[in-house]
Amino acid sequence: MSSDDPQTPTVLTTSPSTGTRGMLELLRTVVVAGAIAVFVRTALFEPFNIPSGSMIPTLQVGDYVWVAKYSYGYSHFSLPLSPNLFSGRIFGSEPHRGDVAVFRFTKDTSIDYIKRVVGLPGDRIQMREGQLYLNGELVPRTSEGEYVAVDEHHTRMEGERYREDLPGSDGRPVVSHDILKLTDEGDKNDTPEYVVPPGYFFVMGDNRDDSADSRFMGDAPQDLGFVPMENLVGQAKWIFLSVDSQYPTWEFWKWPTEIRWGRLFSGVH
């Protein structure tokens, strides 16, 4: 062919079979990615956000936490949509005293709760004049000064922050964590002695006077009581995002100012 001859352009075409293969590859990628996401959410970690102030000062309204699903084994509540395929727990283990745990509400298992585990089977729990007693012994606490918080209703709460030393369980050391006390009065601060039955645990919020927890044993819809081990979802491990929603959502340019940067990637203790 002479160099003066016009050159025939190279045209790339896709055959129907090639297009079909491409669609199948895309579909397979989507299915595999979905399966991995379901596995991670079911067996490893699940994100939760904190909608209420019951765990202040440990957790703030607007915190987002990673919860380790493997910490206590798996029940049917570990599965997406919680199908009632089996009872009990697989690879189950009890929580440790002092853990911050996510579990299903005893009166409505479609609702997730997050509280601190303070009592295990056989433990005796009581509040006397606003202070926590475990197995007849006063749980030590040290004042850290005044503390002001705002709950999910934007209500200002003024109280005192304490460092509480909760005895560890199963040979573990003392769990030191912060609590908020607003008052030493009321039924929640002077309770009967509760004995945790086998197969259950007892929880309290770190915001001791603004928490619906195991101290409330009645038949009212909001009363929690003892929590069955089967209701455990996992242990809260890390805060990966924290947002103080002060402005309307549509004011997106103010979003960066609402992020509590100092809380990001901190552990839950």
ABEGO torsion letter per residue (X at the ends): XBAABBBBBBBBBBBAAAAAAAAAAAAAAAAAAAAAAAAAAAABBBBBBBABAAAOAABBBGBBBBBBAAAAEBBAAABBGGBBABBEBBGBBBBBBGBBBBBBBAABAABBBBBBBABBBGBBBBBBGGBBBBGGBBBBBBBAEBBBBBBAAGBBBBBBBBBBBBBBBGGBBBBBBBBBBABABEAAABBBBBBBBBGBBBBBBABAABBBBAABABABAABAEBBBAAABAEBBABBABBBBBABBAABAAAAAAABBAAABGBBBX
